[in-house]
Amino acid sequence: MRPDLSVIIVHWNTPQKLADGIRSLLDYEKKLVFEIIVIDNDSDDDIAPWLDEFRGNVLRIWRLRRNIGFGRACNWGAKQARSEMLLFLGPDTKCLEPNAVYHTLMTYRKLESPGAVSCQLLNEDGSLQKHYFNLPRADRLLGEWIWEISNHFPLIYHARKNRPLPEVQPVDMVIAHWLMVDKKKFWQAGGFPEEAFMFGDDIEINYRLKRRGYINYLYRGARVLHYGGLSTRARYGDWLAYVVQDSIARFCLRNYGPFFGALSIFTIIMRALVNLLLLWPLYLSRGRQDYLGEQIMILKHYLGHQWNRKLLASWIGR
């Protein structure tokens, strides 16, 4: 029997979380016929002992001999999928309530021209996670920044916090650690870009789907826990903000050309400068020293070597 859904999990060095996530899928999803495809991106240790309990179920495992990057591994998994619907799932996600994936799939089928769809992700403390974003472009980056600053005014912040949220909301992009998409649409958009090793790949697939006329959505009627950043923090440590900005710069220059790409990057630089020079008391008063540290890392990245001509030429050409 062809499954209703192919769940694709790209894994690197978080075997305990991977096993917990698979177990939660099998425990909570009772209305779906699904398969689970795990692509192990050359983890340090063999993951097989962690997954022995799932033998004979719906699990298929590919262990790669080198780390080929997130996007390329996702494409590999999509080629193995037997279903016409795909769910790209991070190994650090965990089901919390019955049939969250099923309800998201049923909603997907009712939406107008759906591209990428995500359910609501939660942080470990149960708070709503911000996992949908504007595509990085100068005007949207500026609007996002103004929104962020205005949240420091108590009246505005509390009015927004108490405002009811729609169950279904069109968004620019959702992160690839919980992303449902029709397989035909996924390949029409070219799949994940294989030249983007990390972070830029989910920006790109959302952008490509929108360019083909599809609408990306957030569905809040189902919720899933997402620990977030476990393997990326282990790999990049304090350089994580640097790597994220590097991916954004590549995306802007590749898709908007030299002028508008540079304008988007200039907006990022000015935002970081103003946050550090003018808004630092607000962030310190809220215990957000980590955020200010990220702004310093962003400036180091862009002002340090971002405008190297050879780098610019290679990024525009990629």
PEMO-V491283 format. One record per pair of residues at least 12 apart in sequence whose ideal C-beta (glycine too) atoms are under 10 Angstrom apart, sorted by the first residue. I is the first residue (numbers start at 1). J is the second residue. D is the distance in whole Angstrom. If there is no record, write none. Layout:
# PEMO-V491283
i: [I I]
j: [J J]
d: [D D]
This chain:
# PEMO-V491283
i: [1 1 2 2 2 2 2 3 3 3 3 3 3 3 3 3 3 3 4 4 4 4 4 4 4 4 4 4 4 4 5 5 5 5 5 5 5 5 5 5 5 5 5 5 5 5 5 5 5 6 6 6 6 6 6 6 6 6 6 6 6 6 6 6 6 6 6 7 7 7 7 7 7 7 7 7 7 7 7 7 7 7 7 7 7 7 7 7 7 8 8 8 8 8 8 8 8 8 8 8 8 8 8 8 8 8 8 9 9 9 9 9 9 9 9 9 9 9 9 9 9 9 9 9 9 9 9 9 10 10 10 10 10 10 10 10 10 10 10 10 10 10 10 10 10 10 10 10 10 10 10 11 11 11 11 11 11 11 11 11 11 11 11 11 11 11 12 12 12 12 12 12 12 12 12 12 12 12 12 12 12 12 12 13 13 13 13 13 13 13 13 13 13 13 13 13 14 14 14 14 14 14 14 14 14 14 15 15 15 15 15 15 15 15 15 15 15 16 16 16 16 17 17 17 17 17 17 17 17 17 18 18 18 18 18 18 18 18 18 18 19 19 19 19 19 19 19 19 20 20 20 20 20 20 20 20 21 21 21 21 21 21 21 21 21 21 21 21 22 22 22 22 22 22 22 22 22 22 22 22 22 23 23 23 23 23 24 24 24 24 24 24 24 25 25 25 25 25 25 25 25 25 25 25 25 26 26 26 26 26 26 27 27 28 28 28 28 28 28 28 28 28 28 29 29 29 29 29 29 29 30 30 30 31 31 31 31 31 31 31 32 32 32 32 32 32 32 32 32 33 33 34 34 34 34 34 34 34 35 35 35 35 35 35 35 35 36 36 36 36 36 36 36 36 36 37 37 37 37 37 37 37 37 37 37 37 37 37 37 38 38 38 38 38 38 38 38 38 38 39 39 39 39 39 39 39 39 39 39 39 39 39 39 39 40 40 40 40 40 40 40 41 41 41 41 41 41 41 41 41 41 41 41 42 42 42 42 42 42 42 43 43 43 43 46 47 47 47 48 48 60 60 60 60 62 62 62 64 67 67 68 68 69 69 69 69 69 69 69 69 70 70 70 70 70 70 70 70 70 70 70 70 70 70 71 71 71 71 71 71 71 71 71 71 71 71 71 71 71 72 72 72 72 72 72 72 72 73 73 73 74 74 74 74 74 74 74 74 74 74 74 75 75 75 75 75 75 75 75 76 76 76 78 78 78 78 78 78 79 79 79 81 81 82 83 84 84 84 85 85 85 85 85 85 85 85 85 86 86 86 86 86 86 86 86 87 87 87 87 87 87 87 87 87 87 87 88 88 88 88 88 88 88 88 88 88 88 88 88 89 89 89 89 89 89 89 89 90 90 90 90 90 90 90 90 90 90 90 90 90 91 91 91 91 92 92 92 92 92 92 92 92 92 93 93 93 93 93 93 93 93 93 94 94 94 94 94 94 95 95 95 95 96 96 96 96 96 96 97 97 97 97 98 99 100 100 100 100 100 100 100 100 101 101 101 101 101 102 103 103 103 103 104 104 104 104 104 104 104 104 104 104 104 105 105 105 105 105 106 106 106 107 107 107 107 107 107 107 107 108 108 108 108 108 109 110 111 111 111 111 111 111 112 112 112 112 112 113 113 113 113 113 113 113 114 114 114 114 114 114 114 114 114 114 114 114 115 115 115 115 115 115 115 115 115 115 115 115 115 115 115 115 115 115 115 115 115 115 115 116 116 116 116 116 116 116 116 116 116 116 116 116 116 116 116 116 116 116 116 116 116 116 116 116 117 117 117 117 117 117 117 117 117 117 117 117 117 118 118 118 118 118 118 118 118 118 118 118 118 118 118 118 118 118 118 118 119 119 119 119 119 119 119 119 119 119 119 119 120 120 120 120 120 120 120 120 120 120 120 120 121 121 121 121 121 121 121 121 121 121 121 122 122 122 122 123 123 123 123 124 124 124 124 126 126 128 128 128 129 129 129 129 129 129 129 129 130 131 131 131 131 131 131 131 131 131 131 131 132 132 132 132 132 132 132 132 132 132 132 133 133 133 133 133 133 133 133 134 134 134 134 135 135 135 135 135 135 135 135 135 135 135 135 135 135 136 136 136 136 136 136 136 136 136 136 136 136 136 136 136 136 136 136 137 137 137 137 137 137 137 137 137 137 137 138 138 138 138 138 138 138 138 138 138 138 139 139 139 139 140 140 140 141 141 141 141 141 141 141 141 141 141 142 142 142 142 144 144 145 145 145 145 145 145 145 146 147 148 148 148 149 149 149 149 149 149 151 152 152 152 152 152 165 165 166 166 166 167 167 167 167 167 168 168 168 168 168 169 169 169 169 169 170 170 170 170 171 171 171 171 171 172 172 172 172 172 173 173 173 173 173 173 173 173 173 173 174 174 174 174 174 174 174 175 175 175 175 175 175 176 176 176 176 176 176 176 176 177 177 177 177 177 177 178 178 179 179 179 179 179 180 180 181 181 181 181 181 182 182 185 185 185 185 186 186 186 188 188 188 188 189 189 189 189 189 189 189 189 189 189 190 190 190 190 190 191 191 191 192 192 192 193 193 193 193 193 193 193 195 195 195 196 196 196 196 196 197 197 197 197 198 198 198 198 198 198 198 198 198 199 199 199 199 199 199 199 199 199 199 199 200 200 200 200 200 200 200 200 200 200 200 201 201 202 203 203 203 203 203 203 204 204 204 204 204 207 207 208 211 232 238 238 238 239 239 240 240 241 241 241 241 241 241 241 241 241 241 241 242 242 242 242 242 242 242 243 243 244 244 244 244 245 245 245 245 245 245 245 245 245 245 245 245 246 246 246 246 246 248 248 248 248 249 249 249 249 249 249 249 249 249 249 249 250 250 250 250 250 251 251 252 252 252 252 252 253 253 253 253 253 253 253 253 253 254 254 254 254 257 258 258 258 258 261 261 261 262 262 262 265 265 265 266 268 268 268 268 268 269 269 269 269 269 269 271 271 272 272 272 272 272 272 272 272 272 272 272 273 273 273 273 274 275 275 275 275 275 275 275 275 276 276 276 276 276 277 279 279 279 280 280 283]
j: [33 82 33 35 82 83 84 32 33 34 35 36 58 81 82 83 84 85 29 31 32 33 34 35 83 84 85 101 102 105 29 32 33 34 35 36 81 82 83 84 85 86 87 101 102 104 105 108 180 34 35 36 37 58 60 77 78 80 81 82 83 84 85 86 87 88 183 21 22 25 29 32 34 35 36 37 38 58 59 77 81 83 85 86 87 88 89 101 180 35 36 37 38 39 73 74 75 76 77 78 80 81 86 87 88 89 179 21 22 25 36 37 38 39 40 59 61 73 74 77 87 88 89 90 91 92 93 177 37 38 39 40 41 64 68 69 70 71 72 73 74 76 77 88 89 90 91 176 177 192 231 38 39 40 41 43 47 50 51 61 63 73 90 91 92 231 39 40 41 42 43 44 47 64 67 70 73 91 230 231 232 234 235 40 41 42 43 44 45 47 67 91 230 231 234 235 43 47 50 90 91 92 227 230 231 234 40 43 44 45 46 47 48 49 50 51 91 50 91 92 230 50 90 91 92 93 94 227 230 231 38 40 43 47 50 51 90 91 92 93 47 49 50 51 52 53 54 91 50 91 92 93 94 95 225 227 36 89 90 91 92 93 94 95 224 225 226 227 36 38 50 51 53 54 57 58 59 89 91 94 95 51 53 54 94 95 93 94 95 96 100 224 225 54 57 58 59 87 89 93 94 95 100 101 224 53 54 57 58 59 95 95 98 94 95 96 97 98 99 100 101 102 224 95 98 99 100 101 102 105 98 99 102 98 99 101 102 103 105 106 58 83 85 87 99 101 102 105 106 58 83 58 83 85 87 101 102 105 57 58 59 60 80 81 82 83 51 54 57 58 59 60 61 87 89 58 59 60 61 62 76 77 78 79 80 81 82 86 89 51 54 59 60 61 62 63 77 89 91 60 61 62 63 64 68 70 72 73 74 75 76 77 78 80 61 62 63 64 67 73 91 62 63 64 66 67 68 69 70 72 73 76 231 63 64 65 66 67 68 73 63 64 67 231 63 61 63 91 61 63 77 80 81 82 76 77 80 76 197 235 194 197 192 193 194 195 196 197 198 201 88 90 176 177 192 196 197 198 199 200 201 202 231 232 176 191 192 193 194 195 196 197 198 199 200 201 202 204 205 191 192 193 194 195 196 197 201 192 194 201 86 88 176 179 186 191 192 194 201 202 205 186 187 190 191 192 193 194 201 191 192 194 181 183 186 187 191 192 183 187 191 183 186 183 183 182 183 184 105 108 109 180 181 182 183 184 186 179 180 181 182 183 185 186 187 101 104 105 108 117 118 119 178 179 180 181 116 118 175 176 177 178 179 180 181 186 192 202 205 101 176 177 178 179 180 224 226 121 175 176 177 178 179 224 226 227 228 229 230 231 177 227 230 231 177 225 226 227 228 229 230 231 232 121 122 177 178 224 225 226 227 228 122 124 224 225 226 227 222 223 224 225 122 126 222 223 224 225 222 223 224 225 222 222 119 120 178 219 221 222 223 224 119 178 180 222 224 222 119 219 221 222 117 118 119 120 178 180 217 219 221 222 224 117 119 180 219 222 219 221 222 119 167 168 180 217 219 221 222 180 181 182 217 219 182 168 168 170 214 215 217 219 168 170 214 215 217 185 209 212 213 214 215 217 168 170 180 181 182 185 209 214 215 216 217 219 170 173 174 179 180 181 182 185 186 188 189 205 206 208 209 210 211 212 213 214 215 216 217 132 171 173 174 175 176 178 179 180 181 182 185 186 189 202 205 206 208 209 210 214 215 216 217 218 168 171 174 178 179 180 181 182 215 216 217 218 219 131 132 171 173 174 175 176 177 178 179 180 216 217 218 219 220 222 224 226 131 174 178 180 217 218 219 220 221 222 223 224 132 165 167 178 218 219 220 221 222 223 224 226 174 175 177 178 218 223 224 225 226 227 228 223 224 225 226 225 226 227 228 225 226 227 228 223 225 165 220 223 175 178 223 224 225 226 227 228 175 171 173 174 175 176 177 178 179 218 226 228 169 170 171 172 173 174 175 206 216 217 218 171 172 173 174 175 202 203 206 147 171 172 173 171 172 173 203 204 206 207 210 216 248 251 252 255 264 172 173 200 203 207 245 247 248 249 251 252 255 256 261 264 265 267 268 172 207 251 252 255 256 260 261 263 264 267 252 256 260 261 262 263 264 265 266 267 268 260 263 264 267 172 264 267 248 252 263 264 265 266 267 268 270 271 264 267 270 271 267 271 267 268 270 271 272 274 275 271 160 271 275 279 271 274 275 278 279 282 282 279 282 283 285 286 218 220 218 219 220 218 219 220 221 222 217 218 219 220 221 216 217 218 219 220 215 216 217 218 206 215 216 217 218 203 206 207 210 216 202 203 204 205 206 207 209 210 216 218 202 205 206 216 217 218 219 199 202 203 206 226 228 192 199 201 202 203 204 205 206 202 224 226 227 228 229 224 226 192 202 205 206 216 217 219 205 206 209 214 216 209 214 208 209 212 214 205 208 209 208 209 212 214 204 205 206 207 208 209 210 211 212 214 204 205 208 209 212 204 205 208 204 205 208 205 207 208 250 251 254 318 250 254 318 247 250 251 254 318 243 246 247 250 231 232 235 236 240 243 244 246 247 232 236 240 243 244 245 246 247 248 250 251 243 244 246 247 248 249 250 251 252 254 318 247 251 247 247 248 250 251 252 255 247 250 251 254 255 251 255 255 255 244 293 294 297 297 301 294 297 272 290 291 293 294 295 296 297 298 300 301 294 297 298 300 301 302 304 297 301 294 297 298 301 265 268 269 272 294 297 298 299 300 301 302 306 301 302 306 311 315 264 265 268 298 261 262 264 265 268 301 302 306 311 312 315 311 314 315 316 318 264 315 264 265 267 268 315 265 311 312 313 314 315 316 317 318 315 316 317 318 316 312 313 315 316 312 315 316 306 307 312 302 306 307 302 298 299 301 302 306 298 299 301 302 303 306 295 298 292 294 295 296 297 298 299 300 301 302 303 295 298 299 303 295 288 291 292 294 295 296 298 299 292 295 296 298 299 295 291 292 295 292 295 295]
d: [6 10 8 9 6 6 8 8 5 5 5 10 7 9 6 5 9 9 10 9 5 5 6 9 6 9 7 10 8 7 9 6 8 4 8 10 9 10 5 9 5 8 6 7 9 10 6 10 8 7 5 8 6 10 10 8 8 8 3 6 4 9 7 5 7 10 8 10 9 7 9 9 6 7 5 7 9 9 10 9 9 9 10 8 5 8 5 8 10 9 8 5 8 7 9 6 9 9 4 6 8 7 6 7 5 7 10 7 8 9 7 7 5 7 9 10 10 10 9 8 9 8 5 7 5 10 9 10 9 8 5 8 6 10 10 9 6 9 9 4 6 9 7 8 9 8 7 9 9 10 10 6 7 5 7 7 7 10 10 9 9 9 9 5 10 8 10 7 4 8 6 9 10 10 7 9 9 8 10 5 9 9 8 9 9 9 5 6 8 9 10 9 8 5 6 8 8 9 10 9 5 6 9 5 5 8 9 7 10 7 9 5 9 8 4 8 8 7 10 10 10 10 9 6 5 8 8 6 6 9 7 9 9 7 7 8 9 4 8 10 8 10 5 6 9 8 8 9 10 9 9 9 6 10 10 10 9 7 8 6 7 5 5 8 9 9 10 9 6 8 9 7 9 6 9 9 7 9 9 10 10 10 8 8 9 9 8 5 4 8 10 9 8 10 10 9 10 10 8 9 9 6 10 7 10 10 7 6 8 9 9 7 9 9 4 8 7 5 7 7 8 9 10 7 8 6 8 5 6 10 7 6 8 8 5 9 4 9 9 9 10 10 10 10 8 6 5 7 10 8 9 6 7 9 8 8 9 9 9 5 8 7 9 8 6 7 10 8 8 6 5 7 9 10 9 9 8 5 8 7 9 5 9 10 5 6 9 9 10 7 10 7 7 5 7 9 8 10 8 10 8 5 8 7 9 10 9 4 8 10 6 5 10 9 7 7 4 6 10 9 9 10 9 6 8 5 7 8 8 9 5 10 9 8 5 6 5 5 8 10 8 9 9 9 8 7 7 10 7 8 9 7 10 10 7 8 7 8 9 9 8 9 9 10 7 9 8 4 7 8 9 10 7 9 7 8 7 6 8 10 6 8 10 9 8 8 3 6 6 8 6 8 8 10 8 3 8 8 8 9 7 9 4 9 9 8 9 9 10 10 9 6 7 9 9 7 5 10 7 9 9 9 9 9 5 5 9 7 9 10 10 10 9 7 6 8 6 8 10 9 9 6 10 10 7 7 5 7 6 8 9 7 8 6 7 10 10 8 7 5 8 5 9 6 10 7 8 8 10 9 10 10 8 7 5 8 9 10 9 5 7 8 5 8 8 9 9 9 9 9 9 7 6 8 9 9 10 9 8 8 3 7 9 10 7 8 8 10 9 9 9 9 8 7 7 9 6 4 6 8 5 7 10 8 10 6 6 6 7 5 8 9 10 10 7 4 8 8 9 9 6 8 7 9 9 6 6 5 7 6 8 10 10 8 6 9 10 10 9 4 6 6 8 9 8 7 8 8 8 8 6 5 7 8 5 10 9 6 10 5 8 5 9 9 10 7 10 10 10 10 10 9 8 7 9 8 5 7 8 6 9 8 8 8 9 9 7 9 10 7 6 8 10 9 10 6 9 9 10 9 6 5 5 10 10 10 8 8 7 8 9 7 6 8 6 10 10 10 9 10 10 7 8 6 9 10 8 9 7 9 3 7 10 8 9 3 6 5 8 10 9 7 6 10 8 10 5 7 5 10 9 9 9 9 7 5 10 6 9 8 9 5 8 10 9 10 7 9 8 5 7 10 9 7 5 8 6 7 7 8 9 4 7 9 9 5 6 7 8 8 6 7 10 10 9 10 10 9 6 8 10 8 5 7 7 4 6 6 10 9 10 9 7 7 4 8 7 5 7 10 9 8 8 6 9 7 6 7 4 10 8 6 7 5 7 8 8 8 8 7 9 6 9 9 9 8 9 9 9 10 10 10 9 6 10 7 10 10 10 6 5 10 8 7 10 8 7 8 8 10 4 7 7 5 8 9 8 9 5 8 6 5 8 8 10 8 9 10 8 5 8 10 5 6 7 10 7 6 8 10 10 8 10 9 10 9 9 10 7 9 10 9 5 9 6 6 9 9 10 6 9 9 8 9 10 10 7 9 7 8 9 9 6 9 8 8 7 9 9 5 5 9 8 5 9 10 9 9 9 7 9 9 9 9 10 6 9 10 5 6 10 7 10 6 9 8 10 9 8 9 9 5 10 8 9 10 9 9 9 9 10 9 9 10 7 9 10 8 5 9 9 9 9 6 9 10 7 9 7 5 5 10 6 7 6 7 8 10 7 5 8 7 5 7 6 8 9 9 5 7 5 9 7 8 7 7 7 6 9 8 3 7 9 8 6 10 8 10 7 6 8 6 10 9 5 9 9 9 9 7 9 7 3 9 10 7 9 8 10 6 10 8 10 6 7 10 7 8 8 9 9 9 8 10 7 9 9 10 9 10 7 7 6 8 9 8 9 8 6 9 9 6 9 9 4 5 9 8 6 8 9 8 6 10 10 10 7 9 7 5 9 7 10 8 10 9 9 9 9 9 5 6 7 8 9 8 9 10 8 10 10 7 8 8 10 7 9 9 7 8 10 9 7 5 9 8 4 8 9 9 10 9 8 4 7 9 6 5 10 9 10 8 10 9 7 7 9 5 10 9 9 9 6 8 8 8 7 9 9 9 8 10 8 8 9 9 9 10 10 10 8 4 8 9 4 6 9 8 9 5 8 7 5 10 10 10 9 9 9 9 10 9 7 10 9 9 8 5 10 10 5 7 9 7 10 9 10 9 8 8 7 10 8 9 8 6 8 8 8 6 9 9 7 10 9 5 9 7 9 9 4 6 10 9 9 8 10 7 10 10 5 5 9 9 7 7 8 6 8 8 10 10 6 9 8 7 10 9 9 6 7 9 9 7 10 10 7 10 8 7 10 5 7 9 8 9 10 8 4 8 9 5 5 10 10 8 9 8 9 7 10 9 10 8 7 9 5 10 9 10 6 5 7 9 7 10 10 9 9 6 9 9]
